[in-house]
């Protein structure tokens, strides 16, 4: 299935290429083919995956119909993040799903019980207008109703 703006993407491959042209650290993006077989690594599959990551992020209330520049830029940034870190994200998600609570590699220790693996904070910040804030307030004491 091809990318369709307003359905499964906010940005085209051409727009993503233009955005990343003058950004550092994009070598791997430009090494990718534009299209590939379903499920294989290509610019289209990465953009489609980035779109789903953003739409399904519990910290965001991001409509499929969004069209602003920040939304497009965030999708491209998420796509680049996935190109560079998808395997690590997938490994951590698999560990959490199978009951891994923490791990240690040398001096580095991570507690995954409080670790949300999703959209990086700098990308969520780009989408501030779509942030969904869940606030719970517990009142203590006696109040007049």
Buried (B, 14 or more C-beta within 10 A) or exposed (E): EEBEEEEBBBBBBEBBBEBBEEEEEBEEBEEBEEEBEEEEBBBBBBBBBBBEBBBEBEBBEBEEEBEEEBBBBBBBBBBBBBBEEBEEBEEBEEBBEEEBEEEEEEEEEBEBEEEEEBBEEEBBEBBEEBEEEEEEEEEEEEEEE
